[in-house]
């Protein structure tokens, strides 16, 4: 029976690259994203023969419905997960902010998604004594000053990685691993539009980052857990 991998944020540039890479490795793939991404998910699923689900992954009830459906459709429980879901909404210096809207959005998109996903996925992996999870942090975790102007994003990503590392220590003796990648700027259409004068050749391609995620999920990284792997390119 093939391993089942669940990917959150699967309709995005990195999520879809991870899905393509892992499907090529023989994984059975479950693509998960927000309802607004349903059309894009369907396109990826048709190409890869994957299962799809749209859900608010910060909601426990959504996970309670999602996981049994994935297991039934793909013929086995989720053994691997790539938690790609997240986002960035620009920013302003903390002292110039007049409300908490951006803070709340960043905490929901980048921390609550990881928290609820781990809460949903880890118990089953621990029970089965097998599992591997990769989350996506950011280079700014190791260079907090670089988050000037987007401190909420930096704080949320740092919190997500700290959560993942603590969870990794908790589940290690149960045969479950949790790791993180720390990308610099990803070479996506959105980033090219927002930074048209940048040297795109220095950025990290989604395909390159996907190969790192795949390694960390695989048995080749069986002795790696709690790691934060820099994926900086030359940016």
Secondary structure as GFF3:
##gff-version 3
##sequence-region A 1 235
A	DSSP	beta_strand	4	8	.	.	.	ID=ss1
A	DSSP	alpha_helix	13	24	.	.	.	ID=ss2
A	DSSP	beta_strand	28	33	.	.	.	ID=ss3
A	DSSP	three_ten_helix	35	37	.	.	.	ID=ss4
A	DSSP	alpha_helix	38	48	.	.	.	ID=ss5
A	DSSP	beta_strand	51	54	.	.	.	ID=ss6
A	DSSP	alpha_helix	60	74	.	.	.	ID=ss7
A	DSSP	beta_strand	80	83	.	.	.	ID=ss8
A	DSSP	three_ten_helix	94	96	.	.	.	ID=ss9
A	DSSP	alpha_helix	101	107	.	.	.	ID=ss10
A	DSSP	pi_helix	108	112	.	.	.	ID=ss11
A	DSSP	alpha_helix	113	128	.	.	.	ID=ss12
A	DSSP	beta_strand	131	136	.	.	.	ID=ss13
A	DSSP	three_ten_helix	139	141	.	.	.	ID=ss14
A	DSSP	three_ten_helix	144	147	.	.	.	ID=ss15
A	DSSP	alpha_helix	151	171	.	.	.	ID=ss16
A	DSSP	three_ten_helix	172	174	.	.	.	ID=ss17
A	DSSP	beta_strand	176	183	.	.	.	ID=ss18
A	DSSP	alpha_helix	189	194	.	.	.	ID=ss19
A	DSSP	three_ten_helix	200	202	.	.	.	ID=ss20
A	DSSP	alpha_helix	206	217	.	.	.	ID=ss21
A	DSSP	three_ten_helix	219	221	.	.	.	ID=ss22
A	DSSP	beta_strand	228	231	.	.	.	ID=ss23
###
